[in-house]
Amino acid sequence: MALRYLLVALLASSAAGRTVNTCSSGPAPYDVRVKGCDAQPCVLHHGTNAEAEVDFSAVHDISHMKPQVRATVFGGTVEFQVPEQNACNSLLNSACPLEEGDMATYQLILPIEDYIPSVDVNVELSLIDTDTNDVVFCFSVDTQVI
């Protein structure tokens, strides 16, 4: 069991060192792949979808999850509504319920609407266990909307 937690810590630190930042509000995922982005800031284009795949491990048994996306620009933070609010429906290689220690991949698809201003934005993604309100994982990424 201790080896599993050591592996989780090592993988999370390697994921955090790539194209994303860690959060103080929850554990880091193992790995994050933002489509079309190898370094921050990730460029997001109006009229397209921002897409990311996030590998994580269930820190406890989880039956229901929802995504929470927050965008910070000019010192203010707003929440964005993700079209698919049931995060279990966005798992690529598994399904809910997840048992503690299960590995899963969450796929985020976030439309970049034309009304979003062309600015630099820090985007934070968390998955929230809706039964306990615990953060399943959290990371942020600096983006540039054009």
N, C-alpha and C positions, 0 to 999 in steps of 0.2 A: 504494500500500500504506500509506503514512503517513497518508493521508486516512482510510482505513478505521479505523486505530487511534485517530485523533483522534475520529472519529464514535463509536466504541465507548466511549471515555472520557466523552464528553459525554452520551451516552444513559445510560450506567451511573450517572453522577453525578445525572442528573435522576431516574432511577428510585429511587435511594437516598434522595432528598430527600422522597419522598412518604410511603408507608405502610410502608416497611421500613427496616431498618438494614443497613449493610454489615458484612461479616465480615473478620477478619484472615487467615482460613485459605484464601481463594480469591477469584477475581474476582467482581464484582457482576454480576447479570444486567442486561439492557437495561431491562426493565420487569417489574413484578410487580403482578398484579391479584388482590387477596384479595376473594372474593365477600362483599358486604355490608359492606365496610370501606373507609372513606375517610380515616380517621385512627387513629393508635394511642392507646390499646390497641384492638385488634380484639376484638369480643365474640364468643365461641364458646359455643354452647348445647349442653348435654348432649343426647344422643340424635340429634344431627345430624352432618353431615359438614362439616369445614372444607375449603373449596375455594379453590385458587389456580391461576392461569395465570402461567407464568414464561417470558418471552422471553429467549433467550440466543443467543450465538454460540459455535460450537465453536472453542476456542482451539488445538486440534490435531485430527488424525483420531481419531474415536472409534467403536469397534465395540460396546461394551457399557457400560451405566451402571446404577447403582443409587441410590436416594434414601437419604439419611441425615437423620433428623429427631431433633433433641435438644431437650429441654425443660429449662429451668432455672427452679427455684422454690426459694425459701428458701435460696439459695446452693448447692444441689445440682443436678446435671445427670443426666438419664436419657435413654436412647434409646427412641424409639417405633418400632414396626414398622409400616411402611406396607404396606397389603394387597398392592399391586402392587410387587414387588421388582425387576422388570425395567423400569427407567425408559424403555427404548426403546418399550415397549408403551403408555406414557402420553404419547407425543409426538402433538400434535394436527395439525400441518401438515407433517410430515416423517417420516423413518424412519431407523433405524440401518442401515448405518454412516453417520455424519456426517463430512464432510470439513472440514478447517480452514476457518473463515470461514462455514460454513453457518449460517443462522439457523434456530432451532427454537423451538417452544413446548411446554413441559412442563406437564402438568396434574397437580396434587397433589389427591388426595382422601384426607382423614384423618378417620376416625371419631372423634367426641368421645364416648367411652364414659361411661356413668353413674358408673363407679367413679372417674373423674378428679375430684379435689377442686375445689370452687369457689374458685379462687384466681387471682392474677395470675401469668402464666407468660410467659417469653421463649422463643419457639420459633425454632429455627435449622434451615433447610433447606439441604442441600447435595446436589448430584448428583456422584457419584464415578465416574470412569472405572475400571471394574473390572479392566482390563488393566494400567493403570499406577498405580492408586491416586491419581491426580491429581484435584484438585477442579475440576469443570467450571464451577460457579458456587456462590455461597453468599450467603445473606442471613438476617436474623433479623427477627422482628416481635414486639412486645409484645402480649400477649393477655390477656383476662379471661375465664375460664371460668365460666359461670353455668348 
